[in-house]
Amino acid sequence: MKILHTSDWHLGKRLYNRDRLSEQQLILDEIHEIAEQQQVDAIVVAGDLFDVANPSNEASELFYKVLKKLSKDGKRPVIAIAGNHDSPQRIEAPDPLARECGIVFLGYPTSKVTEFKLDSGFEILHAEAGFLELKLPGQAAPLRIIATPYASEIRMKQYLGFEEDQGLRNALQKQWQTLAEKYCDNRGVNVAMAHLFVWNRETEPPEEPEGEKPVKVGNASVVYADLFPEQMQYVALGHLHRSQAINGGKSPVFYCGSPLGYSFSEANQKKYVHVVDLEPGKDAGVEKVELNNGREIKRKTFEQVDEAIKWLVENQDAFTEITMRTDDFLKADENKSLRDASENLVNIIPEPKNRAASAQNQKQIDMNQSVSDLFKKYFYHTHGQEPNNEMMEIFNEVLNQKSDQ
């Protein structure tokens, strides 16, 4: 049995006002091609299906169109859970129609799927809150899934009713272990999927992706990999945007990452889906399949404008961000030359070479200096650079106009 693990589509998300819906269409088509080539039996989408709780009509249309294509009318079922960007109600709303296409939605940590059977051979054999057992077309062994859509502490308290001192981790571990002991023996394939911040108990967790809605405050909502039951053969996670294995689990615990980069903190990252080969009672085989249809995101630091322009021209097709480390403030014509070099240049970040010296030298200000000298001192203190001649000409023009009034 093969399952394809994907997550964090963020349909409708823009990158600094750049519309990316057509690019998302291309990358989802590529995921469909991989599913076809790899002959996968089911697809799990581990949350953040949309970028906002109330997505645009265009994003919604793309979402349902792609899911129907992926599911092959129930011959290749799709199981999708809500992430912290999604509205659980909206995710579950099309459930009656989705079931007819072999698509299963779970919006809440305790969502219970209605049992049903399709002519394709896909069947929900059993379901209860947070769990479903599936019969897949052409497969003798059932697929069991312990599913946890995004679960904030507030939402977990509401649905699982745990007391304040128990905490999110204890409530999740108890629920998972109870379901695993009840249903997940070695006569079937056992998978967990969740949209959570999961990390190794022994190391400090990283920062969440830039531009992500955080699911943790400090370490309060970090869930440790060793909390997932040992009966799980694979844990399919969503939330972090980089494909990575999380150490410390009793079984393989993986983020597949987002199919596209959505901020410059993801610059130069390769993007993947995971194809997981599973058989009852055996270790999972995990293959990371690279995605190539998404636009690259790149960032680089320069000291010379000419070098930056050359690099931008060479990387026309990528979304780019450059940092300029210079002694002098960028002139207007330099800024324009950089912008003209690539229509996909998103950010120019000035980084003065002398900022540290600036803070040291500006502790005391001699008020007997001329206004122009004071402005130069202020500018250097603020930006770590001397104002260029163009800047000083503008300042003096404003100063002269003021004195004429």
C-alpha positions in Angstrom: 0.0 0.0 0.0 1.3 3.5 -0.9 0.1 6.8 0.5 1.1 10.2 -0.6 1.7 12.7 2.2 1.2 16.4 1.4 0.3 19.5 3.4 0.2 23.3 3.8 -1.2 24.1 0.3 -2.2 27.6 1.6 -4.4 28.1 -1.5 -5.0 31.8 -2.1 -1.8 32.9 -0.3 0.0 35.8 -1.9 3.7 36.7 -1.6 4.0 40.4 -1.0 1.0 41.2 -3.2 2.1 38.7 -5.9 -0.9 36.5 -6.9 0.2 32.8 -6.9 -3.0 31.0 -7.7 -1.8 29.9 -11.2 1.5 28.7 -9.7 -0.5 26.8 -7.1 -2.5 25.2 -9.9 0.8 24.0 -11.6 2.2 22.5 -8.4 -1.0 20.7 -7.6 -1.1 19.3 -11.1 2.4 18.1 -10.5 1.3 16.3 -7.3 -1.4 14.6 -9.3 1.2 13.4 -11.8 3.3 12.0 -9.0 0.3 10.2 -7.6 -0.4 8.7 -11.0 3.2 7.7 -11.7 3.7 6.2 -8.2 0.3 4.5 -8.3 -0.5 5.6 -4.8 -3.6 4.1 -3.1 -4.6 7.1 -0.9 -3.6 10.7 -0.3 -3.4 12.5 3.1 -3.4 16.3 3.2 -2.2 17.4 6.7 -3.9 20.8 7.1 -3.6 24.4 6.0 -5.6 23.7 2.9 -6.3 27.4 2.5 -4.4 30.4 3.7 -7.4 32.1 5.4 -10.6 30.9 7.0 -12.7 32.6 4.3 -10.9 31.9 1.0 -11.7 33.5 -2.3 -14.1 31.8 -4.8 -11.1 31.2 -7.1 -9.1 29.4 -4.3 -12.1 27.3 -3.3 -12.8 26.3 -7.0 -9.2 25.3 -7.5 -9.3 23.3 -4.2 -12.3 21.2 -5.0 -11.3 20.7 -8.7 -7.9 19.4 -7.6 -9.2 17.1 -4.9 -11.7 15.5 -7.3 -8.9 14.9 -9.8 -6.7 13.4 -7.1 -9.4 11.1 -5.8 -10.2 9.6 -9.2 -13.9 9.3 -8.2 -13.1 7.3 -5.1 -10.5 4.9 -6.6 -7.7 6.9 -4.8 -9.3 8.3 -1.6 -8.2 11.7 -0.2 -8.3 12.4 3.6 -7.8 16.0 4.5 -7.7 17.7 7.9 -8.0 21.4 8.9 -4.9 23.4 9.9 -4.6 26.5 11.9 -5.3 28.7 8.9 -8.5 26.8 8.0 -12.1 27.2 9.2 -13.1 23.8 10.6 -16.8 24.5 9.7 -15.9 25.4 6.2 -13.6 22.4 5.7 -16.4 20.0 6.8 -19.3 21.8 5.0 -19.1 19.9 1.6 -18.7 16.5 3.3 -21.9 14.9 1.9 -20.9 15.7 -1.7 -17.2 15.0 -1.0 -17.9 11.5 0.2 -19.4 10.6 -3.2 -16.0 11.5 -4.7 -14.0 9.5 -2.2 -12.9 12.6 -0.3 -13.0 12.7 3.5 -12.8 16.0 5.5 -12.1 16.3 9.2 -12.3 19.8 10.7 -12.1 19.3 14.5 -10.0 17.1 16.8 -13.0 15.0 17.6 -14.7 14.9 14.2 -16.4 11.6 13.4 -16.8 10.5 9.8 -20.0 9.0 8.6 -19.5 5.4 7.5 -20.2 4.8 3.7 -19.3 2.6 0.8 -18.6 3.5 -2.9 -18.8 1.4 -6.1 -15.1 2.0 -6.5 -14.4 -0.3 -3.6 -13.6 2.5 -1.1 -15.4 2.0 2.2 -15.2 3.5 5.7 -15.3 0.4 7.7 -15.4 2.0 11.1 -15.2 5.6 12.5 -15.3 7.3 15.8 -14.0 10.7 17.1 -10.5 11.2 15.7 -10.3 7.8 14.1 -11.3 6.1 10.9 -10.6 2.7 9.3 -10.7 2.5 5.5 -11.0 -0.2 2.9 -9.0 0.9 -0.1 -9.7 -0.3 -3.6 -7.5 -3.2 -4.5 -6.0 -3.5 -1.0 -6.7 -6.5 1.4 -5.4 -4.8 4.5 -7.3 -1.9 6.0 -5.8 1.6 6.5 -6.3 3.0 10.0 -5.9 6.7 10.5 -5.7 8.5 13.9 -6.5 12.1 12.7 -5.9 15.3 14.7 -6.8 18.5 12.9 -5.3 21.7 14.3 -5.8 21.5 18.1 -5.2 24.7 20.1 -5.4 24.3 23.9 -8.7 26.2 23.9 -10.2 23.9 21.3 -8.8 20.8 23.0 -10.3 21.9 26.3 -13.6 22.4 24.5 -13.7 19.1 22.8 -11.8 16.7 25.0 -12.7 18.4 28.3 -9.4 18.1 30.0 -8.6 20.1 33.2 -6.2 23.0 33.3 -3.3 21.1 34.8 -3.4 18.2 32.4 -2.3 20.2 29.4 -2.5 19.7 25.6 0.2 17.0 25.5 -1.4 14.8 28.1 -4.8 15.0 26.5 -3.5 14.2 23.0 -1.3 11.3 24.2 -4.3 9.8 26.1 -6.6 10.1 23.1 -4.0 8.6 20.7 -3.0 5.8 22.9 -6.6 4.8 23.6 -7.4 4.7 19.9 -4.2 2.8 19.0 -4.8 0.1 21.6 -8.4 -0.3 20.6 -7.9 -0.5 16.8 -4.3 -0.5 15.6 -3.0 -4.1 15.5 -0.6 -5.5 13.0 -3.3 -6.9 10.7 -3.7 -3.4 9.1 -1.7 -0.4 8.2 -1.6 2.3 11.0 -1.0 6.0 10.3 -1.4 9.1 12.3 -1.9 12.5 10.7 -1.9 15.8 12.6 -1.5 19.6 12.2 0.6 20.5 15.2 4.0 21.9 16.2 5.8 18.6 16.8 9.5 18.4 17.9 12.1 16.2 19.7 11.8 16.4 23.5 15.6 16.7 23.9 16.2 19.8 21.7 15.0 23.3 21.4 12.3 23.7 18.7 13.0 26.1 15.8 11.1 29.3 15.0 7.8 28.7 13.1 7.8 29.8 9.5 7.9 33.5 8.8 4.4 34.6 8.0 2.8 31.6 9.7 0.1 32.0 12.3 1.9 30.6 15.4 0.5 27.5 17.1 2.8 27.9 20.1 3.6 30.5 22.7 7.0 29.8 24.1 7.0 26.0 24.3 3.5 25.7 25.7 2.0 24.1 22.6 4.9 22.0 21.4 3.9 18.3 21.1 6.8 15.8 21.5 7.4 13.2 18.8 7.5 10.4 21.4 3.9 11.0 22.4 2.6 9.2 19.2 1.8 5.5 19.9 4.3 2.9 18.9 1.6 1.2 16.8 1.9 4.0 14.3 4.0 3.0 11.2 4.1 6.6 9.9 3.1 10.0 11.3 2.1 12.6 8.6 2.4 16.1 9.9 1.5 19.6 8.7 2.5 23.1 9.8 6.2 23.4 9.3 7.1 24.3 5.7 10.3 22.3 5.3 10.4 18.6 4.6 12.1 17.0 7.6 12.1 14.0 9.9 11.4 14.7 13.6 13.7 12.6 15.8 12.7 11.0 19.1 9.5 9.2 17.9 8.7 5.6 18.4 8.0 5.4 14.7 8.8 7.6 11.7 7.5 11.2 12.2 7.7 13.5 9.2 6.7 16.9 8.0 6.5 16.8 4.2 6.6 20.6 4.1 4.7 23.0 1.9 4.7 22.4 -1.9 5.6 26.1 -2.5 7.8 28.6 -0.6 5.6 31.2 1.0 8.2 33.5 2.6 11.9 34.4 2.3 12.7 32.3 5.4 12.1 29.4 2.9 14.6 30.8 0.4 16.6 28.1 -1.5 14.6 25.3 0.0 13.7 22.3 -2.1 10.0 21.2 -1.9 8.7 17.7 -1.7 5.8 15.3 -1.3 6.4 12.0 0.6 5.4 8.7 -0.9 5.2 6.1 1.9 5.2 2.4 1.3 3.4 0.5 4.0 2.6 -3.1 4.8 1.0 -4.5 8.0 3.6 -5.1 10.7 6.5 -3.7 8.7 8.6 -0.5 8.8 7.5 2.2 6.5 9.6 3.1 3.4 9.6 6.8 2.9 10.5 8.4 -0.5 10.8 12.1 -0.8 9.8 13.2 -4.3 11.0 16.6 -5.3 8.5 19.2 -6.8 9.8 21.2 -9.7 6.9 23.3 -11.0 7.0 26.0 -8.3 8.8 29.3 -8.6 12.0 29.5 -6.6 12.5 31.9 -3.8 16.1 33.3 -3.4 17.8 35.8 -1.2 21.4 37.1 -1.3 23.6 39.8 0.2 25.7 42.2 -1.9 28.1 45.0 -1.4 28.2 46.2 -5.0 25.2 47.3 -7.0 26.6 45.9 -10.3 27.0 42.5 -8.8 23.4 42.6 -7.5 22.1 43.6 -10.9 24.0 40.7 -12.6 22.6 38.2 -10.1 19.0 39.5 -10.5 19.3 39.2 -14.3 20.5 35.6 -13.9 17.6 34.8 -11.6 14.7 36.5 -13.5 12.3 33.7 -12.9 12.7 33.5 -9.1 11.1 35.7 -6.4 14.2 37.5 -5.0 15.2 39.5 -2.0 18.5 41.2 -1.8 20.4 42.8 1.1 22.7 45.7 0.2 25.7 46.2 2.6 27.0 49.6 1.6 28.9 52.6 3.1 26.5 55.1 1.5 22.8 55.2 1.3 21.4 53.8 -2.0 20.8 56.5 -4.6 17.5 56.7 -6.4 19.1 55.7 -9.8 20.7 52.7 -8.1 17.5 51.6 -6.6 15.7 52.0 -9.9 18.5 50.0 -11.7 18.0 47.2 -9.2 14.2 47.2 -9.6 14.5 47.3 -13.4 16.8 44.2 -13.4 14.0 41.9 -12.4 10.2 42.3 -12.1 10.3 39.5 -9.5 12.5 41.5 -7.1 10.4 41.7 -4.0 12.6 43.3 -1.3 15.7 45.5 -1.2 17.0 45.5 2.4 19.6 48.2 3.3 22.3 47.0 5.7 24.7 49.7 6.7 28.3 48.5 7.3 28.8 51.1 10.1 25.6 50.7 12.2 27.5 49.5 15.2 29.9 52.4 15.0 27.0 54.7 14.5 25.5 53.8 17.9 28.8 54.4 19.7 29.6 57.7 18.0 26.3 59.3 18.5 26.0 59.1 22.3 26.6 62.9 22.6 25.5 65.6 20.1 27.2 69.0 19.8 24.2 71.4 19.3 26.7 74.1 18.1 27.0 72.4 14.7 25.2 73.6 11.6 21.8 72.2 10.7 23.3 70.3 7.8 25.9 68.7 10.0 23.2 67.8 12.6 21.2 66.2 9.8 24.2 64.2 8.7 24.7 63.0 12.3 21.1 62.1 12.7 21.0 60.3 9.4 24.1 58.3 10.3 22.7 57.5 13.7 19.5 56.2 12.2 20.8 54.4 9.1 24.4 53.7 9.9 25.4 55.5 6.7 26.3 59.0 5.5 23.5 60.6 3.4 24.6 60.8 -0.2 24.8 64.0 -2.2 21.3 63.5 -3.7 19.9 63.2 -0.2 21.7 66.3 1.0 20.5 68.3 -2.0 16.9 67.5 -1.1 17.5 68.4 2.5 19.1 71.7 1.7 16.3 72.5 -0.8 13.7 71.9 1.9 15.7 73.9 4.4 16.0 76.9 2.0 12.2 76.8 1.3 11.6 76.9 5.0 13.8 79.9 5.6 12.2 81.8 2.7 8.7 81.6 4.3 
